[in-house]
Protein backbone atom coordinates (compact mmCIF):
# COMPACT_ATOMS: atom_id res chain seq x y z
CA UNK A 1 0.00 0.00 0.00
CA UNK A 2 1.35 3.42 -0.87
CA UNK A 3 0.06 5.10 2.31
CA UNK A 4 1.90 2.80 4.73
CA UNK A 5 5.41 4.12 4.06
CA UNK A 6 7.26 5.25 7.12
CA UNK A 7 8.10 8.92 7.08
CA UNK A 8 10.98 10.35 9.05
CA UNK A 9 10.56 13.99 9.95
CA UNK A 10 13.56 15.89 11.13
CA UNK A 11 12.54 18.51 13.65
CA UNK A 12 15.79 20.46 13.64
CA UNK A 13 18.91 20.20 11.52
CA UNK A 14 22.34 20.71 13.00
CA UNK A 15 23.85 24.18 12.64
CA UNK A 16 27.38 24.34 11.27
CA UNK A 17 28.19 27.90 12.34
CA UNK A 18 26.85 29.96 15.21
CA UNK A 19 26.72 33.04 13.00
CA UNK A 20 25.19 31.24 10.02
CA UNK A 21 28.20 32.36 7.96
CA UNK A 22 27.32 36.02 8.32
CA UNK A 23 28.83 39.04 10.05
CA UNK A 24 25.62 40.88 10.76
CA UNK A 25 25.29 40.29 14.51
CA UNK A 26 21.99 41.82 15.58
CA UNK A 27 21.84 44.50 12.91
CA UNK A 28 18.76 43.17 11.09
CA UNK A 29 18.49 42.79 7.35
CA UNK A 30 21.55 43.82 5.35
CA UNK A 31 21.75 44.95 1.75
CA UNK A 32 22.52 42.69 -1.18
CA UNK A 33 25.56 42.80 -3.48
CA UNK A 34 26.24 41.00 -6.72
CA UNK A 35 29.03 38.42 -7.00
CA UNK A 36 31.73 39.62 -9.42
CA UNK A 37 32.26 36.15 -10.82
CA UNK A 38 28.87 34.43 -11.17
CA UNK A 39 26.41 37.32 -10.69
CA UNK A 40 24.56 35.76 -7.74
CA UNK A 41 22.93 38.16 -5.29
CA UNK A 42 24.53 37.71 -1.85
CA UNK A 43 23.93 39.50 1.48
CA UNK A 44 26.64 42.14 1.89
CA UNK A 45 27.72 40.82 5.28
CA UNK A 46 28.13 37.29 3.93
CA UNK A 47 29.99 38.16 0.73
CA UNK A 48 33.79 38.26 0.65
CA UNK A 49 34.99 41.75 -0.25
CA UNK A 50 38.29 42.36 -2.05
CA UNK A 51 39.64 45.80 -2.86
CA UNK A 52 42.62 46.24 -5.15
CA UNK A 53 44.30 49.16 -6.84
CA UNK A 54 44.28 49.28 -10.63
CA UNK A 55 46.41 51.56 -12.73
CA UNK A 56 45.42 52.59 -16.25
CA UNK A 57 49.07 53.10 -17.21
CA UNK A 58 51.23 50.29 -18.61
CA UNK A 59 53.53 48.91 -15.84
CA UNK A 60 56.76 49.55 -17.78
CA UNK A 61 55.75 53.13 -18.58
CA UNK A 62 54.63 53.63 -14.98
CA UNK A 63 58.06 52.55 -13.71
CA UNK A 64 59.76 55.10 -15.97
CA UNK A 65 57.40 57.89 -14.96
CA UNK A 66 57.89 57.11 -11.25
CA UNK A 67 61.66 57.26 -11.76
CA UNK A 68 61.20 60.81 -13.09
CA UNK A 69 59.19 61.69 -9.99
CA UNK A 70 55.66 61.86 -11.36
CA UNK A 71 52.55 60.67 -9.53
CA UNK A 72 50.48 57.94 -11.18
CA UNK A 73 46.84 57.77 -10.17
CA UNK A 74 45.44 54.34 -9.33
CA UNK A 75 41.78 53.68 -8.78
CA UNK A 76 40.34 51.26 -6.24
CA UNK A 77 38.27 48.39 -7.59
CA UNK A 78 36.06 46.58 -5.08
CA UNK A 79 34.91 43.07 -5.93
CA UNK A 80 32.43 40.97 -3.99
CA UNK A 81 32.45 37.18 -4.16
CA UNK A 82 29.88 34.66 -2.99
CA UNK A 83 31.36 31.92 -0.82
CA UNK A 84 31.40 29.28 -3.55
CA UNK A 85 33.24 31.57 -5.99
CA UNK A 86 35.67 32.74 -3.28
CA UNK A 87 36.58 29.12 -2.54
CA UNK A 88 36.81 28.27 -6.25
CA UNK A 89 39.16 31.17 -7.03
CA UNK A 90 41.33 30.49 -3.95
CA UNK A 91 40.43 33.69 -2.12
CA UNK A 92 39.18 31.64 0.87
CA UNK A 93 40.40 28.25 2.05
CA UNK A 94 38.15 25.60 3.59
CA UNK A 95 38.94 25.23 7.30
CA UNK A 96 38.32 22.29 9.62
CA UNK A 97 35.90 22.59 12.55
CA UNK A 98 38.70 23.24 15.07
CA UNK A 99 40.19 25.98 12.87
CA UNK A 100 36.77 27.60 12.43
CA UNK A 101 36.37 27.90 16.20
CA UNK A 102 39.68 29.78 16.55
CA UNK A 103 39.73 33.41 15.52
CA UNK A 104 42.16 34.08 12.65
CA UNK A 105 45.24 36.10 13.54
CA UNK A 106 45.63 39.38 11.68
KABELVEN-V536013 format. One record per run of one state. SS is the DSSP state (H for helix, E for strand, - for the rest). FROM is the first residue (numbers start at 1). LEN is the number of residues. Records with the same first field share a line. If there is no record, write none. Layout:
SS->FROM-LEN + FROM-LEN
This chain:
-->1-1 + 5-27 + 35-6 + 44-4 + 56-3 + 68-6 + 82-1 + 90-7 + 102-5
H->2-3 + 59-9 + 83-7 + 97-5
E->32-3 + 41-3 + 48-8 + 74-8
